Amino acid sequence: MGLSSYLLGQMGFELIPENKQIEAYFKSLNVYEIRGISSDKKSPLIPGKLKKITSDFSFSIGDSVNAVCNVLIGDEFADDEEKWRSETKSTPPYLIVLTSLTKPAFCTYGYWKHENNEIITYDCFSEAKQSLQKEENKKTSALVTSLSVVLSSDDRIVSFLPVSREVIAETNHGERLRDFKLSVSAEGYGSMSVTAEALSAKIDSALSLYDGMHSKVGYFFDLAMREKDKLKAFIYYFLVIEIHTHNTFKEIDYCAKFTDLHNLSERIEKSAREFFVDSQKESKNILQRFIWCSILKWSEVRDSDIDAFKALKKIRDKIYHGEEVAEKFLPIPRARSLALKLLRS
């Protein structure tokens, strides 16, 4: 239920005048706390040197959320950064991703007010905000997943925990519109020191990975990192593995790799080749495809990883068939580690 006109009036809002149209360009700032790495004292993380601009978004990394924000939009994120850190219970380093809508949004009816040289509107741009959120789900999630993949190792997970999200907009007259949303996460973790040079190289690798990543892979991996419900988190990580497996299998050029796998007698070479090629193409279930991908595409995968996948799949199947599974025994770290390894391969 929306607020009544009376309550809006009490809050200082007024109806937008007739024949008045507000034109605004929307963008968002997503702030993530990076857990698993820390700044190297001899080579600090300078946001200006770590800034990256792509056709989908811009982002940078640093130890100060205000310094990173200044590099991206020329403005500070928090009036008092120390207070902001205390309120969000977050620690550096931070990643900020700037996502922008390329087309303007328009509002001709609703409520607004002017405050501190800004325009504040009430529920005037819901469609633009939904479009912005959709872009973030598709692109920002894939970026965060790519960064997590290249920065993590088998024995240390680097994760990106969402701390704050701010939606801002600027009118065609240069006036600022604002919308703010805050979310907080907290858990124990360890960090390893990283230099700015090493991190910059990792970022380049992440962007290369991002270019080839299926959008749903990034979307579900990001959901899993955010999710507090263990059952949902497990399902999200398994979906990452499942989608990535099917996508990788479809890309396999089996014919090109055939001779490396088979040494056939000339007397039946033609028939045998057709048989093996057809057999590979007819692999439909996820386990068969997982093994084919492990043989032909994922050079880092070992027998122990295939055993891990089989164990995860058994649990997934129990959940899908409505069998009771104790949440506290769900192997979420194992699912996350396997997902990262496959994406890294």
KANORBEL-V829375 format. One record per residue. N is the residue number from 1. RES is the residue in one small letter. D_CENTER is the distance of its C-alpha to the mean C-alpha in Angstrom with 2 decimals. Layout:
n=(N	N)
res=(RES	RES)
d_center=(D_CENTER	D_CENTER)
//
This chain:
n=(1	2	3	4	5	6	7	8	9	10	11	12	13	14	15	16	17	18	19	20	21	22	23	24	25	26	27	28	29	30	31	32	33	34	35	36	37	38	39	40	41	42	43	44	45	46	47	48	49	50	51	52	53	54	55	56	57	58	59	60	61	62	63	64	65	66	67	68	69	70	71	72	73	74	75	76	77	78	79	80	81	82	83	84	85	86	87	88	89	90	91	92	93	94	95	96	97	98	99	100	101	102	103	104	105	106	107	108	109	110	111	112	113	114	115	116	117	118	119	120	121	122	123	124	125	126	127	128	129	130	131	132	133	134	135	136	137	138	139	140	141	142	143	144	145	146	147	148	149	150	151	152	153	154	155	156	157	158	159	160	161	162	163	164	165	166	167	168	169	170	171	172	173	174	175	176	177	178	179	180	181	182	183	184	185	186	187	188	189	190	191	192	193	194	195	196	197	198	199	200	201	202	203	204	205	206	207	208	209	210	211	212	213	214	215	216	217	218	219	220	221	222	223	224	225	226	227	228	229	230	231	232	233	234	235	236	237	238	239	240	241	242	243	244	245	246	247	248	249	250	251	252	253	254	255	256	257	258	259	260	261	262	263	264	265	266	267	268	269	270	271	272	273	274	275	276	277	278	279	280	281	282	283	284	285	286	287	288	289	290	291	292	293	294	295	296	297	298	299	300	301	302	303	304	305	306	307	308	309	310	311	312	313	314	315	316	317	318	319	320	321	322	323	324	325	326	327	328	329	330	331	332	333	334	335	336	337	338	339	340	341	342	343	344	345)
res=(m	g	l	s	s	y	l	l	g	q	m	g	f	e	l	i	p	e	n	k	q	i	e	a	y	f	k	s	l	n	v	y	e	i	r	g	i	s	s	d	k	k	s	p	l	i	p	g	k	l	k	k	i	t	s	d	f	s	f	s	i	g	d	s	v	n	a	v	c	n	v	l	i	g	d	e	f	a	d	d	e	e	k	w	r	s	e	t	k	s	t	p	p	y	l	i	v	l	t	s	l	t	k	p	a	f	c	t	y	g	y	w	k	h	e	n	n	e	i	i	t	y	d	c	f	s	e	a	k	q	s	l	q	k	e	e	n	k	k	t	s	a	l	v	t	s	l	s	v	v	l	s	s	d	d	r	i	v	s	f	l	p	v	s	r	e	v	i	a	e	t	n	h	g	e	r	l	r	d	f	k	l	s	v	s	a	e	g	y	g	s	m	s	v	t	a	e	a	l	s	a	k	i	d	s	a	l	s	l	y	d	g	m	h	s	k	v	g	y	f	f	d	l	a	m	r	e	k	d	k	l	k	a	f	i	y	y	f	l	v	i	e	i	h	t	h	n	t	f	k	e	i	d	y	c	a	k	f	t	d	l	h	n	l	s	e	r	i	e	k	s	a	r	e	f	f	v	d	s	q	k	e	s	k	n	i	l	q	r	f	i	w	c	s	i	l	k	w	s	e	v	r	d	s	d	i	d	a	f	k	a	l	k	k	i	r	d	k	i	y	h	g	e	e	v	a	e	k	f	l	p	i	p	r	a	r	s	l	a	l	k	l	l	r	s)
d_center=(31.30	31.24	33.38	36.96	38.44	40.57	37.74	35.94	39.25	39.55	36.21	37.53	36.01	38.23	38.18	37.05	40.39	41.41	40.81	38.13	34.81	31.76	29.60	26.27	23.20	19.97	16.96	14.42	13.56	10.58	11.84	10.33	12.94	12.64	14.53	16.40	17.66	20.23	21.96	24.99	28.01	29.66	26.71	24.78	21.36	22.58	20.01	22.27	22.18	18.42	17.61	16.10	16.66	15.48	16.51	13.18	12.54	13.94	12.80	14.76	15.22	18.34	20.33	21.20	18.92	21.83	22.28	18.70	19.02	22.45	21.29	18.85	21.14	24.38	24.27	23.62	20.98	23.37	27.18	27.58	24.74	26.48	26.92	23.31	22.26	24.86	23.83	20.15	21.22	18.74	19.58	18.64	17.08	14.55	11.73	12.09	10.35	13.03	12.61	16.06	17.98	20.67	23.25	25.10	25.28	28.74	30.37	34.11	34.60	33.45	33.86	33.25	34.47	34.68	33.84	33.66	33.71	30.73	30.61	29.16	29.00	28.87	26.84	27.70	24.40	22.61	22.05	20.51	18.13	17.16	16.64	14.47	12.29	12.21	11.17	8.19	7.25	8.05	7.18	5.06	1.94	4.28	5.30	3.87	4.70	7.63	8.71	8.88	10.82	13.21	13.90	14.55	17.91	19.76	21.22	18.59	14.98	12.91	10.28	8.47	10.09	9.90	13.49	14.31	13.56	16.44	17.39	20.27	22.56	25.65	28.64	30.57	33.07	30.73	30.52	27.35	25.81	23.50	21.42	19.84	17.76	17.24	15.54	16.39	15.60	18.11	18.94	20.76	19.46	21.00	20.26	21.60	22.82	21.33	23.08	21.84	23.03	21.22	17.91	18.50	19.18	16.03	14.02	16.13	15.44	11.65	12.35	14.76	12.46	9.96	13.17	14.01	10.94	11.49	9.28	9.76	8.78	5.08	5.80	8.01	6.60	4.34	7.75	9.69	8.84	9.84	12.69	16.19	18.08	18.60	19.55	16.46	14.22	16.44	16.34	12.56	12.65	15.71	14.29	11.81	15.09	17.13	15.28	14.86	18.53	19.87	18.16	19.52	22.87	23.33	23.05	25.71	28.97	31.17	34.40	33.61	33.12	35.96	38.72	36.75	36.61	40.04	43.58	45.59	49.32	50.59	52.58	49.52	46.78	46.24	46.13	44.03	41.45	41.21	40.99	38.15	36.15	36.64	35.78	32.47	31.64	32.66	30.24	28.47	27.29	24.09	26.10	28.16	25.25	23.47	26.73	27.28	23.86	24.78	28.15	27.26	23.71	22.18	24.58	23.18	23.56	26.77	28.93	27.47	23.96	25.60	27.43	24.25	22.78	26.09	26.03	22.53	23.65	26.81	25.01	22.75	26.02	27.74	25.14	25.31	29.11	29.34	30.59	30.20	27.70	27.81	24.42	25.40	25.90	22.60	21.40	17.76	17.70	19.31	16.84	13.88	16.05	17.05	13.64	12.86	16.37	16.22	13.23	15.12	18.27)
//
